[in-house]
Amino acid sequence: MHVMQTRRQQASITIRSDKAAALLDQFAASGRSKVSIIEDALERLPIRPDHPLEAERRARIARVLERLTARADIPSMIEFDAREYDVRGNPR
């Protein structure tokens, strides 16, 4: 459900392309509001579906993270620094 907001509550739209601004002015010359032109254009854009491999990629990353967090032999950064560097911060 879309709740109407007052003009002050709505987020503003900034157009940084001179070409897009000129096209919007041309379309608005017929009397339509710029907001309705932009809304119509956005409604016509196809919604990009998630790439079929995206879910598989996220699942692989999750499995790697699970294996890493389950390991007990990975030192903390404090342990690593104590093992690899002396008190002056020089490599051992």
N, CA, C and O atoms as CSV, one atom per row, in Angstrom:
chain,resi,resn,atom,element,x,y,z
A,1,MET,N,N,0.833,-1.175,0.000
A,1,MET,CA,C,0.000,0.000,0.000
A,1,MET,C,C,0.875,1.234,0.000
A,1,MET,O,O,1.807,1.343,0.796
A,2,HIS,N,N,0.577,2.166,-0.892
A,2,HIS,CA,C,1.365,3.386,-1.020
A,2,HIS,C,C,0.680,4.507,-0.267
A,2,HIS,O,O,-0.480,4.822,-0.534
A,3,VAL,N,N,1.386,5.109,0.669
A,3,VAL,CA,C,0.834,6.205,1.457
A,3,VAL,C,C,1.299,7.512,0.841
A,3,VAL,O,O,2.490,7.708,0.599
A,4,MET,N,N,0.366,8.390,0.595
A,4,MET,CA,C,0.707,9.696,0.016
A,4,MET,C,C,1.449,10.531,1.054
A,4,MET,O,O,1.053,10.586,2.219
A,5,GLN,N,N,2.509,11.171,0.628
A,5,GLN,CA,C,3.287,12.023,1.506
A,5,GLN,C,C,3.117,13.469,1.059
A,5,GLN,O,O,2.813,13.750,-0.100
A,6,THR,N,N,3.320,14.376,2.004
A,6,THR,CA,C,3.296,15.780,1.614
A,6,THR,C,C,4.528,16.068,0.777
A,6,THR,O,O,5.486,15.295,0.783
A,7,ARG,N,N,4.503,17.142,0.082
A,7,ARG,CA,C,5.615,17.480,-0.798
A,7,ARG,C,C,6.928,17.612,-0.030
A,7,ARG,O,O,7.986,17.238,-0.536
A,8,ARG,N,N,6.861,18.139,1.181
A,8,ARG,CA,C,8.075,18.299,1.991
A,8,ARG,C,C,8.648,16.961,2.448
A,8,ARG,O,O,9.851,16.856,2.688
A,9,GLN,N,N,7.809,15.942,2.572
A,9,GLN,CA,C,8.269,14.631,3.029
A,9,GLN,C,C,8.864,13.797,1.898
A,9,GLN,O,O,9.596,12.839,2.149
A,10,GLN,N,N,8.556,14.154,0.673
A,10,GLN,CA,C,9.024,13.363,-0.460
A,10,GLN,C,C,10.491,13.652,-0.744
A,10,GLN,O,O,10.969,14.774,-0.577
A,11,ALA,N,N,11.182,12.622,-1.172
A,11,ALA,CA,C,12.585,12.784,-1.557
A,11,ALA,C,C,12.645,13.478,-2.914
A,11,ALA,O,O,11.841,13.195,-3.802
A,12,SER,N,N,13.586,14.374,-3.063
A,12,SER,CA,C,13.715,15.080,-4.335
A,12,SER,C,C,14.465,14.226,-5.347
A,12,SER,O,O,15.218,13.326,-4.974
A,13,ILE,N,N,14.259,14.510,-6.619
A,13,ILE,CA,C,14.938,13.814,-7.705
A,13,ILE,C,C,15.914,14.799,-8.338
A,13,ILE,O,O,15.533,15.912,-8.703
A,14,THR,N,N,17.149,14.394,-8.465
A,14,THR,CA,C,18.160,15.226,-9.096
A,14,THR,C,C,18.550,14.599,-10.418
A,14,THR,O,O,18.921,13.427,-10.473
A,15,ILE,N,N,18.465,15.385,-11.487
A,15,ILE,CA,C,18.858,14.893,-12.809
A,15,ILE,C,C,20.193,15.541,-13.140
A,15,ILE,O,O,20.293,16.764,-13.242
A,16,ARG,N,N,21.211,14.718,-13.305
A,16,ARG,CA,C,22.551,15.244,-13.535
A,16,ARG,C,C,22.962,15.175,-14.995
A,16,ARG,O,O,24.083,15.540,-15.349
A,17,SER,N,N,22.070,14.715,-15.828
A,17,SER,CA,C,22.369,14.613,-17.251
A,17,SER,C,C,21.645,15.735,-17.985
A,17,SER,O,O,20.424,15.865,-17.894
A,18,ASP,N,N,22.412,16.543,-18.715
A,18,ASP,CA,C,21.796,17.630,-19.496
A,18,ASP,C,C,20.859,17.070,-20.558
A,18,ASP,O,O,19.804,17.643,-20.834
A,19,LYS,N,N,21.252,15.946,-21.151
A,19,LYS,CA,C,20.428,15.325,-22.181
A,19,LYS,C,C,19.096,14.860,-21.594
A,19,LYS,O,O,18.041,15.088,-22.186
A,20,ALA,N,N,19.145,14.201,-20.415
A,20,ALA,CA,C,17.925,13.722,-19.774
A,20,ALA,C,C,17.038,14.887,-19.353
A,20,ALA,O,O,15.817,14.815,-19.485
A,21,ALA,N,N,17.639,15.954,-18.850
A,21,ALA,CA,C,16.854,17.120,-18.442
A,21,ALA,C,C,16.175,17.765,-19.646
A,21,ALA,O,O,15.022,18.186,-19.555
A,22,ALA,N,N,16.889,17.847,-20.784
A,22,ALA,CA,C,16.302,18.425,-21.993
A,22,ALA,C,C,15.157,17.561,-22.508
A,22,ALA,O,O,14.122,18.087,-22.919
A,23,LEU,N,N,15.330,16.243,-22.490
A,23,LEU,CA,C,14.255,15.340,-22.917
A,23,LEU,C,C,13.040,15.454,-22.010
A,23,LEU,O,O,11.902,15.446,-22.479
A,24,LEU,N,N,13.287,15.559,-20.720
A,24,LEU,CA,C,12.185,15.699,-19.775
A,24,LEU,C,C,11.430,16.999,-20.029
A,24,LEU,O,O,10.202,17.027,-19.960
A,25,ASP,N,N,12.159,18.076,-20.323
A,25,ASP,CA,C,11.504,19.346,-20.651
A,25,ASP,C,C,10.665,19.224,-21.920
A,25,ASP,O,O,9.568,19.777,-21.995
A,26,GLN,N,N,11.178,18.499,-22.920
A,26,GLN,CA,C,10.414,18.308,-24.159
A,26,GLN,C,C,9.125,17.540,-23.900
A,26,GLN,O,O,8.067,17.906,-24.411
A,27,PHE,N,N,9.214,16.474,-23.108
A,27,PHE,CA,C,8.019,15.685,-22.813
A,27,PHE,C,C,7.020,16.482,-21.979
A,27,PHE,O,O,5.809,16.326,-22.134
A,28,ALA,N,N,7.529,17.334,-21.097
A,28,ALA,CA,C,6.651,18.118,-20.224
A,28,ALA,C,C,6.014,19.292,-20.956
A,28,ALA,O,O,5.066,19.892,-20.448
A,29,ALA,N,N,6.515,19.629,-22.137
A,29,ALA,CA,C,5.948,20.758,-22.899
A,29,ALA,C,C,4.495,20.503,-23.299
A,29,ALA,O,O,3.751,21.448,-23.562
A,30,SER,N,N,4.090,19.243,-23.346
A,30,SER,CA,C,2.719,18.906,-23.715
A,30,SER,C,C,1.741,19.149,-22.567
A,30,SER,O,O,0.530,19.038,-22.753
A,31,GLY,N,N,2.251,19.477,-21.395
A,31,GLY,CA,C,1.387,19.764,-20.261
A,31,GLY,C,C,1.439,18.726,-19.161
A,31,GLY,O,O,0.911,18.953,-18.072
A,32,ARG,N,N,2.063,17.596,-19.423
A,32,ARG,CA,C,2.186,16.576,-18.370
A,32,ARG,C,C,3.204,17.024,-17.334
A,32,ARG,O,O,4.143,17.759,-17.640
A,33,SER,N,N,3.004,16.576,-16.128
A,33,SER,CA,C,3.970,16.930,-15.091
A,33,SER,C,C,5.224,16.077,-15.256
A,33,SER,O,O,5.166,14.946,-15.737
A,34,LYS,N,N,6.343,16.638,-14.850
A,34,LYS,CA,C,7.601,15.907,-14.950
A,34,LYS,C,C,7.579,14.660,-14.069
A,34,LYS,O,O,8.173,13.638,-14.413
A,35,VAL,N,N,6.895,14.751,-12.938
A,35,VAL,CA,C,6.799,13.605,-12.040
A,35,VAL,C,C,6.071,12.456,-12.711
A,35,VAL,O,O,6.516,11.312,-12.626
A,36,SER,N,N,4.962,12.737,-13.373
A,36,SER,CA,C,4.206,11.654,-14.019
A,36,SER,C,C,4.997,11.048,-15.171
A,36,SER,O,O,4.912,9.845,-15.417
A,37,ILE,N,N,5.766,11.874,-15.878
A,37,ILE,CA,C,6.598,11.362,-16.971
A,37,ILE,C,C,7.652,10.410,-16.421
A,37,ILE,O,O,7.866,9.333,-16.977
A,38,ILE,N,N,8.311,10.798,-15.335
A,38,ILE,CA,C,9.345,9.959,-14.734
A,38,ILE,C,C,8.731,8.679,-14.177
A,38,ILE,O,O,9.285,7.596,-14.369
A,39,GLU,N,N,7.592,8.787,-13.488
A,39,GLU,CA,C,6.944,7.598,-12.932
A,39,GLU,C,C,6.546,6.622,-14.031
A,39,GLU,O,O,6.748,5.416,-13.887
A,40,ASP,N,N,5.971,7.135,-15.147
A,40,ASP,CA,C,5.596,6.259,-16.262
A,40,ASP,C,C,6.814,5.562,-16.856
A,40,ASP,O,O,6.766,4.375,-17.175
A,41,ALA,N,N,7.907,6.309,-17.001
A,41,ALA,CA,C,9.123,5.725,-17.566
A,41,ALA,C,C,9.676,4.631,-16.647
A,41,ALA,O,O,10.115,3.582,-17.119
A,42,LEU,N,N,9.654,4.878,-15.351
A,42,LEU,CA,C,10.167,3.881,-14.412
A,42,LEU,C,C,9.294,2.636,-14.373
A,42,LEU,O,O,9.804,1.526,-14.220
A,43,GLU,N,N,7.980,2.810,-14.509
A,43,GLU,CA,C,7.084,1.653,-14.528
A,43,GLU,C,C,7.301,0.788,-15.768
A,43,GLU,O,O,7.059,-0.419,-15.734
A,44,ARG,N,N,7.752,1.396,-16.852
A,44,ARG,CA,C,7.980,0.639,-18.090
A,44,ARG,C,C,9.309,-0.100,-18.095
A,44,ARG,O,O,9.508,-1.012,-18.898
A,45,LEU,N,N,10.218,0.283,-17.209
A,45,LEU,CA,C,11.512,-0.399,-17.152
A,45,LEU,C,C,11.314,-1.835,-16.695
A,45,LEU,O,O,10.552,-2.092,-15.763
A,46,PRO,N,N,11.995,-2.770,-17.343
A,46,PRO,CA,C,11.888,-4.148,-16.875
A,46,PRO,C,C,12.614,-4.313,-15.544
A,46,PRO,O,O,13.681,-3.740,-15.328
A,47,ILE,N,N,12.030,-5.087,-14.676
A,47,ILE,CA,C,12.676,-5.366,-13.401
A,47,ILE,C,C,13.678,-6.482,-13.634
A,47,ILE,O,O,13.331,-7.555,-14.127
A,48,ARG,N,N,14.914,-6.218,-13.276
A,48,ARG,CA,C,15.986,-7.182,-13.511
A,48,ARG,C,C,15.855,-8.341,-12.538
A,48,ARG,O,O,15.966,-8.152,-11.327
A,49,PRO,N,N,15.623,-9.521,-13.052
A,49,PRO,CA,C,15.566,-10.664,-12.136
A,49,PRO,C,C,16.966,-10.991,-11.632
A,49,PRO,O,O,17.965,-10.683,-12.282
A,50,ASP,N,N,17.017,-11.613,-10.476
A,50,ASP,CA,C,18.317,-12.036,-9.966
A,50,ASP,C,C,18.936,-13.014,-10.948
A,50,ASP,O,O,18.260,-13.872,-11.515
A,51,HIS,N,N,20.207,-12.866,-11.129
A,51,HIS,CA,C,20.927,-13.766,-12.024
A,51,HIS,C,C,20.800,-15.177,-11.474
A,51,HIS,O,O,20.928,-15.372,-10.265
A,52,PRO,N,N,20.555,-16.159,-12.317
A,52,PRO,CA,C,20.359,-17.520,-11.801
A,52,PRO,C,C,21.544,-18.049,-10.998
A,52,PRO,O,O,21.366,-18.885,-10.113
A,53,LEU,N,N,22.728,-17.579,-11.293
A,53,LEU,CA,C,23.908,-18.056,-10.575
A,53,LEU,C,C,24.142,-17.296,-9.274
A,53,LEU,O,O,24.984,-17.697,-8.470
A,54,GLU,N,N,23.406,-16.200,-9.055
A,54,GLU,CA,C,23.614,-15.386,-7.859
A,54,GLU,C,C,23.317,-16.172,-6.586
A,54,GLU,O,O,24.092,-16.110,-5.631
A,55,ALA,N,N,22.214,-16.906,-6.557
A,55,ALA,CA,C,21.867,-17.688,-5.364
A,55,ALA,C,C,22.919,-18.774,-5.116
A,55,ALA,O,O,23.291,-19.043,-3.974
A,56,GLU,N,N,23.389,-19.390,-6.198
A,56,GLU,CA,C,24.421,-20.421,-6.061
A,56,GLU,C,C,25.715,-19.824,-5.521
A,56,GLU,O,O,26.376,-20.425,-4.675
A,57,ARG,N,N,26.076,-18.637,-6.013
A,57,ARG,CA,C,27.295,-17.958,-5.566
A,57,ARG,C,C,27.192,-17.620,-4.078
A,57,ARG,O,O,28.140,-17.837,-3.324
A,58,ARG,N,N,26.047,-17.091,-3.659
A,58,ARG,CA,C,25.866,-16.747,-2.248
A,58,ARG,C,C,25.924,-17.997,-1.365
A,58,ARG,O,O,26.462,-17.952,-0.259
A,59,ALA,N,N,25.373,-19.102,-1.851
A,59,ALA,CA,C,25.406,-20.348,-1.090
A,59,ALA,C,C,26.841,-20.851,-0.943
A,59,ALA,O,O,27.221,-21.326,0.127
A,60,ARG,N,N,27.642,-20.751,-2.010
A,60,ARG,CA,C,29.054,-21.171,-1.933
A,60,ARG,C,C,29.811,-20.322,-0.913
A,60,ARG,O,O,30.593,-20.847,-0.120
A,61,ILE,N,N,29.577,-19.010,-0.937
A,61,ILE,CA,C,30.252,-18.115,0.009
A,61,ILE,C,C,29.843,-18.457,1.433
A,61,ILE,O,O,30.683,-18.472,2.334
A,62,ALA,N,N,28.565,-18.732,1.643
A,62,ALA,CA,C,28.086,-19.096,2.984
A,62,ALA,C,C,28.740,-20.379,3.473
A,62,ALA,O,O,29.093,-20.488,4.647
A,63,ARG,N,N,28.907,-21.361,2.573
A,63,ARG,CA,C,29.546,-22.619,2.971
A,63,ARG,C,C,31.010,-22.394,3.353
A,63,ARG,O,O,31.490,-22.986,4.320
A,64,VAL,N,N,31.717,-21.554,2.613
A,64,VAL,CA,C,33.117,-21.259,2.931
A,64,VAL,C,C,33.207,-20.570,4.288
A,64,VAL,O,O,34.067,-20.909,5.101
A,65,LEU,N,N,32.326,-19.607,4.537
A,65,LEU,CA,C,32.345,-18.899,5.818
A,65,LEU,C,C,32.028,-19.842,6.976
A,65,LEU,O,O,32.624,-19.729,8.047
A,66,GLU,N,N,31.097,-20.766,6.768
A,66,GLU,CA,C,30.784,-21.734,7.816
A,66,GLU,C,C,31.996,-22.584,8.153
A,66,GLU,O,O,32.283,-22.828,9.325
A,67,ARG,N,N,32.716,-23.040,7.116
A,67,ARG,CA,C,33.912,-23.867,7.359
A,67,ARG,C,C,34.982,-23.066,8.088
A,67,ARG,O,O,35.652,-23.591,8.977
A,68,LEU,N,N,35.147,-21.796,7.718
A,68,LEU,CA,C,36.167,-20.972,8.359
A,68,LEU,C,C,35.842,-20.698,9.816
A,68,LEU,O,O,36.717,-20.775,10.678
A,69,THR,N,N,34.585,-20.379,10.091
A,69,THR,CA,C,34.235,-20.075,11.481
A,69,THR,C,C,34.252,-21.322,12.357
A,69,THR,O,O,34.380,-21.214,13.577
A,70,ALA,N,N,34.125,-22.494,11.760
A,70,ALA,CA,C,34.150,-23.738,12.531
A,70,ALA,C,C,35.575,-24.160,12.892
A,70,ALA,O,O,35.767,-24.985,13.785
A,71,ARG,N,N,36.567,-23.607,12.212
A,71,ARG,CA,C,37.953,-23.998,12.477
A,71,ARG,C,C,38.453,-23.357,13.762
A,71,ARG,O,O,38.213,-22.176,14.015
A,72,ALA,N,N,39.141,-24.135,14.560
A,72,ALA,CA,C,39.689,-23.636,15.826
A,72,ALA,C,C,41.164,-23.283,15.690
A,72,ALA,O,O,41.738,-22.666,16.588
A,73,ASP,N,N,41.786,-23.668,14.572
A,73,ASP,CA,C,43.229,-23.461,14.432
A,73,ASP,C,C,43.581,-22.113,13.813
A,73,ASP,O,O,44.760,-21.834,13.596
A,74,ILE,N,N,42.614,-21.287,13.530
A,74,ILE,CA,C,42.905,-19.973,12.961
A,74,ILE,C,C,43.152,-19.008,14.119
A,74,ILE,O,O,42.269,-18.806,14.952
A,75,PRO,N,N,44.353,-18.407,14.179
A,75,PRO,CA,C,44.660,-17.524,15.311
A,75,PRO,C,C,43.925,-16.190,15.205
A,75,PRO,O,O,43.576,-15.741,14.114
A,76,SER,N,N,43.700,-15.571,16.355
A,76,SER,CA,C,43.138,-14.226,16.358
A,76,SER,C,C,44.233,-13.266,15.878
A,76,SER,O,O,45.392,-13.663,15.753
A,77,MET,N,N,43.881,-12.046,15.618
A,77,MET,CA,C,44.883,-11.083,15.158
A,77,MET,C,C,45.924,-10.826,16.250
A,77,MET,O,O,47.097,-10.613,15.944
A,78,ILE,N,N,45.514,-10.844,17.499
A,78,ILE,CA,C,46.467,-10.646,18.598
A,78,ILE,C,C,47.464,-11.803,18.638
A,78,ILE,O,O,48.667,-11.587,18.778
A,79,GLU,N,N,46.956,-13.029,18.514
A,79,GLU,CA,C,47.831,-14.204,18.508
A,79,GLU,C,C,48.754,-14.189,17.295
A,79,GLU,O,O,49.936,-14.515,17.404
A,80,PHE,N,N,48.217,-13.812,16.147
A,80,PHE,CA,C,49.023,-13.756,14.924
A,80,PHE,C,C,50.149,-12.741,15.078
A,80,PHE,O,O,51.308,-13.034,14.784
A,81,ASP,N,N,49.788,-11.524,15.550
A,81,ASP,CA,C,50.809,-10.487,15.721
A,81,ASP,C,C,51.877,-10.919,16.712
A,81,ASP,O,O,53.059,-10.665,16.478
A,82,ALA,N,N,51.498,-11.571,17.823
A,82,ALA,CA,C,52.475,-12.025,18.832
A,82,ALA,C,C,53.404,-13.067,18.237
A,82,ALA,O,O,54.587,-13.106,18.575
A,83,ARG,N,N,52.888,-13.907,17.363
A,83,ARG,CA,C,53.703,-14.965,16.759
A,83,ARG,C,C,54.607,-14.413,15.659
A,83,ARG,O,O,55.744,-14.864,15.518
A,84,GLU,N,N,54.132,-13.462,14.889
A,84,GLU,CA,C,54.864,-13.002,13.714
A,84,GLU,C,C,55.751,-11.775,13.952
A,84,GLU,O,O,56.688,-11.534,13.192
A,85,TYR,N,N,55.455,-10.991,15.015
A,85,TYR,CA,C,56.190,-9.749,15.244
A,85,TYR,C,C,56.722,-9.689,16.667
A,85,TYR,O,O,56.124,-10.229,17.597
A,86,ASP,N,N,57.883,-9.008,16.817
A,86,ASP,CA,C,58.424,-8.831,18.155
A,86,ASP,C,C,57.768,-7.615,18.814
A,86,ASP,O,O,56.855,-7.013,18.250
A,87,VAL,N,N,58.249,-7.255,20.029
A,87,VAL,CA,C,57.630,-6.173,20.793
A,87,VAL,C,C,57.773,-4.817,20.114
A,87,VAL,O,O,56.998,-3.903,20.394
A,88,ARG,N,N,58.750,-4.676,19.229
A,88,ARG,CA,C,58.952,-3.423,18.509
A,88,ARG,C,C,58.146,-3.367,17.209
A,88,ARG,O,O,58.143,-2.348,16.519
A,89,GLY,N,N,57.472,-4.454,16.883
A,89,GLY,CA,C,56.686,-4.485,15.645
A,89,GLY,C,C,57.475,-4.951,14.439
A,89,GLY,O,O,56.992,-4.868,13.310
A,90,ASN,N,N,58.688,-5.441,14.668
A,90,ASN,CA,C,59.496,-5.943,13.575
A,90,ASN,C,C,59.171,-7.422,13.330
A,90,ASN,O,O,58.873,-8.153,14.275
A,91,PRO,N,N,59.228,-7.862,12.079
A,91,PRO,CA,C,58.956,-9.292,11.805
A,91,PRO,C,C,59.993,-10.163,12.513
A,91,PRO,O,O,61.157,-9.781,12.637
A,92,ARG,N,N,59.567,-11.314,12.966
A,92,ARG,CA,C,60.495,-12.237,13.639
A,92,ARG,C,C,61.328,-12.960,12.634
A,92,ARG,O,O,62.168,-13.779,13.003
